[in-house]
Amino acid sequence: MTQIFALHSAYAVAVAVAAIDSGLIASNAERLLVPFNTAQVPETTIGIDELPTLASLRARFDRCEGLDAVVAPLHPSDWAPGEADLPMLARLFARAWNLDDDLELFVQSPQVAPAGTLLSLFPHAKITIIGDGLMTYSPIRNDLGRAVVERIGRVVYADVVPGVEPLVFTEAGAARVPVDPAAVRRVLAETATADLQLDDLADGTRTALVLGQYLAALGLISTDEEIRMQQQMVDRAAEWNPRRIVFKPHPSAPPSVTDAVRQRAEQHGAQFAQYRGTQSAELVAERLDVVGVVAGFSTALPTVHTLYGRPIAAVGTARMLRQLTPFENSNRIPLTIVDALTRENSPYRDPERLQLLIDAVGYAMQPVNAEHLRPRAEELLATLPAPERTRYFSPARLARLRLPGAPPPRFVDRMLRTGGGVGRMEELRLTIGGAQRRAVRAWKAVRGS
């Protein structure tokens, strides 16, 4: 048997290795790592097949066969061969990679290329999903078809939100396989390397860590809003009374963001340092023994809290929940989780209550793929106070899905709402037309014509 791990992020590699070390993935198979780079400009980044910090993790696999060079000059995300070419390509890959007929594919993003292409290339392979951070807690946004969905047997994920299960492919009956946080912590520790900047900063100074996400690049907020949001993160970090604030910006963030954060930190009388090294946010937080971590809705927040017990805080989540469009935006579940975990006096600290919230939001996002979650959504919304309801659900979405708490329909909505496949306005027009025809027939009968 051959296990093909088609992965593109260091986080997914860490989760896969932690699952292997924990005995959650069968050991009686050859393990083939197929890394690929999904950065918009792959040449400007280092892929997981070359990152020095992942050397010991890559050693868990028997072989490594990079995909980028194979599909070049295509970008891996653009690799979508025609259906007629798939059988030929399958034979070529089987020969080049020395594959046997018994295959299992481990992928983190099955809905897009190149992972989706590999699923089509090997139509008889079993499929396991490797969790991709908090995105795994969202329902799948695309209909992958029965030929794919019926082969998905399990979802392996880092259990960074204890007591809460991810929604992805619950409709397919895929088993949930949580990886113990302690196992993930041990694997992440292996990725730590010598870092002179961290060594200099790890001097015992009381430090808070601020993480940048560069949400403006995703089109979620404007650059000015991003800067204000980062400044508010510094304000929140200052509540922990640190002597120093360390800022880990997004690699693509412009210098203006760092300048704004620096100025805000100095206004609070704190020292400022920027970290642009390759260590993960979780390892930076642990190495510096931080008093807390602030971000927007980064996956690092629940991870650093669960794995290392560090206090966490988030900024701007309520505003982002209102502004995020469309409602089915795949960032909504990560945003909801971070908001529920970090808001003051959160009513969702109990895992069962948080699971109910995630199920309800998941159904509202994807009412077709997550149709089985409608009773859960109705259960929550029937008892949710209005402020909580409007925090996580738009009135328009509730009205469209006819869920509890939806605003009363306007007259125009009632007229346009379908009933038995016919709009109310059209139904009224047909009724009036029928009455007119009956009146004409009656008048003709009276006149004897």
C-alpha positions in Angstrom: 0.0 0.0 0.0 1.2 3.5 -0.8 0.1 6.6 1.2 0.4 9.8 -0.8 0.5 13.0 1.3 -0.3 15.9 -1.0 0.3 18.9 1.3 1.3 22.6 0.9 1.6 24.1 4.4 4.0 23.5 7.3 0.9 23.3 9.6 -0.6 20.4 7.7 2.8 18.5 7.6 3.0 18.9 11.4 -0.5 17.6 11.9 0.2 14.6 9.6 3.4 13.8 11.4 1.8 14.1 14.8 -0.9 11.7 13.6 1.8 9.3 12.3 3.7 9.5 15.6 0.5 8.9 17.6 -0.3 5.7 15.6 -3.5 7.2 14.0 -2.2 6.5 10.5 -1.4 3.0 9.5 2.4 2.2 9.5 2.3 -0.8 7.2 2.5 1.4 4.0 5.0 3.3 2.1 4.6 7.1 2.8 5.1 9.4 -0.1 5.2 13.2 0.5 4.1 15.2 -2.5 4.7 18.8 -1.6 3.6 21.8 -3.7 3.7 25.6 -3.3 0.4 27.5 -3.6 1.9 31.0 -3.1 0.8 33.4 -5.8 4.5 33.8 -6.8 6.1 30.5 -5.7 9.6 31.7 -6.6 9.4 34.3 -3.8 8.8 31.7 -1.1 10.4 28.5 0.3 8.2 25.4 -0.1 7.8 22.8 2.5 10.1 20.5 0.5 13.0 22.9 1.2 12.2 24.6 4.5 15.1 23.7 6.9 12.8 23.7 9.9 10.8 20.8 8.5 13.8 18.5 7.8 13.1 16.1 10.7 9.4 16.0 9.8 10.1 15.2 6.1 12.2 12.3 7.4 9.0 10.6 8.6 8.2 9.9 5.0 9.9 7.3 2.8 10.1 9.5 -0.3 9.5 13.0 -1.4 8.3 13.8 -4.9 7.7 17.5 -5.5 4.8 18.4 -7.8 5.8 21.9 -8.8 8.5 20.8 -11.3 6.2 18.2 -12.8 3.4 20.5 -13.7 5.6 23.5 -14.6 5.2 25.9 -16.3 1.7 25.7 -14.9 1.1 27.0 -11.3 0.1 24.0 -9.2 -3.3 25.7 -8.5 -3.9 25.9 -12.2 -3.2 22.2 -12.9 -6.6 21.0 -14.2 -6.1 18.6 -17.1 -9.1 17.5 -19.2 -11.0 14.4 -18.2 -9.8 12.5 -21.3 -6.2 13.0 -20.2 -6.6 11.6 -16.7 -6.2 7.9 -17.5 -3.0 8.5 -19.4 -1.6 10.8 -16.6 -2.5 8.3 -13.9 -0.4 5.7 -15.7 2.5 8.1 -16.1 2.4 9.1 -12.4 2.1 5.5 -11.3 5.2 4.6 -13.3 7.2 7.7 -12.3 6.4 7.4 -8.6 6.4 3.6 -8.6 2.9 3.3 -7.1 1.0 0.1 -6.5 -2.7 -0.3 -7.0 -3.6 0.1 -3.3 -3.5 3.9 -2.7 -4.6 6.3 0.0 -4.6 10.0 -0.6 -4.0 12.5 2.2 -5.0 16.0 1.2 -5.8 19.3 2.9 -7.7 21.2 0.2 -9.7 18.7 -1.8 -11.9 21.3 -3.4 -9.2 23.0 -5.4 -6.2 22.0 -7.6 -3.8 20.4 -7.4 -5.3 18.2 -4.6 -8.6 18.0 -6.4 -6.8 17.0 -9.6 -5.0 14.1 -7.8 -8.3 12.9 -6.4 -9.6 12.6 -10.0 -6.3 11.1 -11.2 -6.6 8.2 -8.8 -10.4 7.5 -8.8 -10.1 4.3 -6.7 -7.9 5.6 -3.9 -9.2 6.1 -0.4 -9.2 9.6 0.8 -8.2 11.2 4.2 -8.5 14.9 4.9 -5.6 16.5 6.8 -6.9 19.5 8.8 -5.9 22.9 7.6 -6.2 24.9 10.8 -9.6 26.4 11.7 -10.8 26.2 8.1 -11.3 22.5 8.8 -14.2 23.4 11.1 -16.1 24.9 8.2 -18.4 22.8 5.9 -17.0 22.2 2.4 -18.1 25.0 0.1 -18.1 23.0 -3.2 -20.0 20.0 -4.3 -17.2 17.5 -5.1 -19.6 14.8 -6.4 -20.3 11.4 -5.1 -17.3 9.8 -6.8 -15.1 11.8 -4.4 -17.2 12.3 -1.3 -18.0 8.6 -1.0 -14.2 7.8 -0.8 -13.5 10.2 2.1 -13.2 8.0 5.2 -11.8 10.3 7.8 -10.7 13.8 8.8 -7.5 14.0 10.8 -7.1 17.4 12.6 -5.2 19.0 15.5 -7.6 19.2 18.4 -6.9 22.8 19.2 -10.5 23.5 20.1 -11.0 20.7 22.6 -14.5 19.2 22.7 -15.5 20.7 19.3 -15.5 18.7 16.1 -14.9 20.1 12.6 -17.8 20.2 10.1 -16.0 19.4 6.9 -17.5 16.3 5.3 -19.8 15.4 8.2 -22.4 15.0 5.5 -20.3 12.1 4.1 -20.1 10.4 7.4 -16.3 10.8 7.5 -14.8 9.8 10.9 -13.4 12.6 13.1 -9.8 11.7 14.1 -8.5 14.4 16.6 -4.7 14.5 17.1 -3.8 15.1 20.8 -2.4 18.6 21.4 0.6 17.1 23.2 1.6 15.2 20.1 1.3 18.4 18.0 3.3 20.3 20.5 6.1 17.7 20.4 6.2 17.9 16.6 6.3 21.7 16.5 9.2 21.6 19.0 11.2 19.7 16.3 10.8 22.6 13.9 12.5 25.0 16.3 15.9 26.0 15.0 18.7 28.4 16.1 17.4 31.9 15.8 19.7 34.7 16.9 16.9 37.3 17.0 14.8 35.1 19.2 17.8 34.4 21.4 18.3 38.2 21.9 14.6 38.8 22.7 14.3 35.9 25.1 16.0 37.9 27.9 13.2 37.6 30.5 11.6 41.0 29.6 7.8 40.9 30.1 6.6 40.6 26.5 3.3 40.5 24.6 3.1 39.2 21.0 1.0 40.8 18.3 0.3 38.9 15.1 -0.4 40.4 11.7 -2.7 38.7 9.1 -2.7 41.3 6.4 -6.5 41.0 5.8 -6.4 43.8 3.3 -4.6 41.6 0.9 -7.6 39.2 1.0 -10.0 42.1 0.2 -11.7 41.7 3.6 -10.9 45.2 4.9 -9.1 48.3 3.5 -5.4 49.1 4.2 -6.4 52.0 6.5 -8.8 49.7 8.4 -5.9 47.1 8.7 -3.6 49.7 10.2 -6.2 50.8 12.7 -6.9 47.2 13.6 -3.2 46.5 14.2 -3.0 49.6 16.5 -6.0 48.4 18.5 -4.1 45.1 18.9 -1.3 47.0 20.5 -3.9 48.7 22.8 -5.2 45.3 23.8 -1.7 43.9 24.4 -0.9 46.9 26.6 -3.6 45.8 29.0 -1.2 42.9 30.0 1.3 45.6 31.1 4.2 44.3 29.0 7.5 46.1 29.0 8.0 45.1 25.3 5.7 44.4 22.4 6.9 42.0 19.7 5.2 42.3 16.3 5.2 39.4 13.9 3.8 40.9 10.6 2.4 39.0 7.7 5.2 38.4 5.2 3.3 40.4 2.5 2.4 43.3 4.8 3.7 46.7 3.7 6.1 48.7 6.0 3.4 51.2 6.8 1.7 48.5 9.0 4.8 47.9 11.1 5.4 51.7 11.4 1.9 52.2 12.8 2.3 49.4 15.3 5.7 50.7 16.4 4.3 54.2 17.0 1.4 52.8 19.0 3.7 50.7 21.2 5.9 53.6 21.9 2.8 55.7 22.9 2.1 53.1 25.5 5.7 53.4 26.8 6.6 49.9 25.7 9.7 48.7 23.8 9.1 47.5 20.3 10.6 44.7 18.3 9.7 43.2 14.9 10.2 39.5 14.3 10.5 38.5 10.6 12.1 35.1 11.2 10.8 31.7 10.0 9.6 30.3 13.4 5.9 29.8 13.8 3.9 32.2 15.9 3.3 29.4 18.4 7.0 28.8 18.9 7.8 32.5 19.1 5.2 32.8 21.9 6.7 29.9 23.8 10.3 30.9 23.3 9.6 34.5 24.5 7.4 33.3 27.4 4.9 35.9 26.4 2.2 37.2 28.7 -0.4 37.0 25.9 -0.9 36.9 22.2 -3.2 39.3 20.2 -4.4 38.8 16.6 -7.4 39.2 14.4 -8.7 35.6 13.9 -5.5 33.7 13.3 -5.4 29.9 13.7 -2.4 30.6 15.9 -4.7 31.9 18.7 -6.5 28.7 19.8 -3.4 26.7 19.0 -1.1 28.8 21.2 -3.7 28.7 24.0 -4.4 25.0 23.8 -0.8 23.8 23.2 1.0 26.2 25.5 -1.6 27.7 27.8 -0.9 31.3 26.8 -3.6 34.0 27.2 -5.1 35.1 23.9 -7.1 38.1 22.7 -8.7 39.1 19.4 -9.4 42.5 17.9 -12.1 43.5 15.4 -13.9 40.2 15.3 -17.4 41.7 15.9 -16.9 44.2 13.1 -15.5 41.6 10.8 -18.5 39.3 11.4 -20.7 42.2 10.2 -18.5 43.1 7.2 -17.5 39.7 5.9 -19.2 39.0 2.6 -20.6 36.9 1.2 -22.1 35.1 4.2 -20.6 31.8 3.0 -17.1 33.3 3.0 -14.8 30.4 4.2 -13.3 32.7 6.8 -16.6 32.9 8.7 -16.1 29.8 10.8 -12.5 30.6 11.9 -13.7 34.1 12.7 -16.7 32.8 14.7 -14.5 30.4 16.7 -11.9 33.0 17.6 -14.6 35.6 18.5 -16.5 33.0 20.7 -13.3 32.0 22.5 -11.9 35.5 23.2 -14.8 37.8 23.8 -15.4 38.9 27.3 -18.0 36.9 29.2 -18.5 34.7 26.2 -21.6 32.4 26.4 -19.8 29.8 24.3 -17.0 28.7 26.6 -18.7 25.4 27.1 -17.7 23.1 24.2 -21.2 21.8 23.7 -22.5 25.3 23.3 -19.7 26.3 21.0 -20.3 23.2 18.9 -24.0 24.2 18.6 -23.0 27.7 17.4 -20.5 26.3 14.8 -23.1 23.9 13.6 -25.7 26.7 13.2 -23.3 29.1 11.4 -22.1 26.2 9.2 -25.7 25.4 8.1 -26.4 29.1 7.4 -23.2 29.2 5.3 -23.8 26.0 3.3 -27.5 25.0 3.6 -27.2 22.4 0.8 -23.9 20.7 1.8 -24.8 21.0 5.5 -28.5 20.3 5.2 -28.3 17.8 8.0 -27.4 20.6 10.4 -30.7 22.5 10.0 -32.2 21.1 13.2 -29.1 22.3 15.1 -29.5 25.8 13.7 -33.2 25.9 14.6 -32.3 24.7 18.1 -29.9 27.5 18.7 -31.8 30.3 17.0 -35.0 29.5 18.8 -33.5 30.5 22.1 -30.8 33.0 21.1 -31.2 36.6 22.3 -31.4 39.2 19.6 -28.0 40.7 20.1 -26.3 37.2 19.9 -28.4 36.4 16.8 -27.4 39.5 14.9 -23.8 39.1 16.0 -23.4 35.8 14.1 -26.3 35.8 11.6 -27.4 38.4 9.1 -31.2 39.1 9.1 -31.2 38.6 5.3 -29.7 35.1 5.7 -32.2 34.1 8.3 -35.0 35.3 6.1 -33.7 33.6 3.1 -33.5 30.2 4.9 -36.7 30.9 6.9 -34.9 30.3 10.2 -36.1 31.3 13.7 -35.5 34.9 14.4 -35.8 36.1 10.8 -37.4 39.5 10.5 -41.1 39.6 9.4 -41.3 39.6 5.6 -42.1 42.9 4.0 -45.1 43.2 1.8 -43.0 43.1 -1.4 -41.2 40.0 -0.1 -44.5 38.3 0.6 -45.6 39.2 -2.9 -42.5 37.8 -4.5 -42.1 34.7 -2.3 -42.7 31.5 -4.1 -45.6 29.3 -3.2 -45.8 25.9 -4.9 -43.3 27.1 -7.5 -45.3 30.2 -8.5 -44.5 33.7 -7.1 -47.2 35.4 -5.1 -47.4 38.3 -7.5 -47.7 35.9 -10.4 -50.3 33.9 -8.5 -52.3 37.1 -7.9 -52.1 38.0 -11.6 -53.3 34.5 -12.6 -56.2 34.7 -10.1 -57.3 38.0 -11.4 -57.0 36.8 -15.0 -59.1 33.7 -14.2 -61.8 35.8 -12.5 -62.0 38.1 -15.6 -62.4 35.2 -17.9 -65.1 33.7 -15.7 -66.9 37.1 -15.7 -66.8 37.3 -19.5 -68.2 33.8 -19.8 -71.0 34.6 -17.3 -71.9 37.9 -19.2 -72.1 36.0 -22.4 -74.3 33.4 -20.9 -76.7 36.1 -19.6 -76.9 37.7 -23.0 -77.4 34.3 -24.6 -74.5 34.7 -26.9 
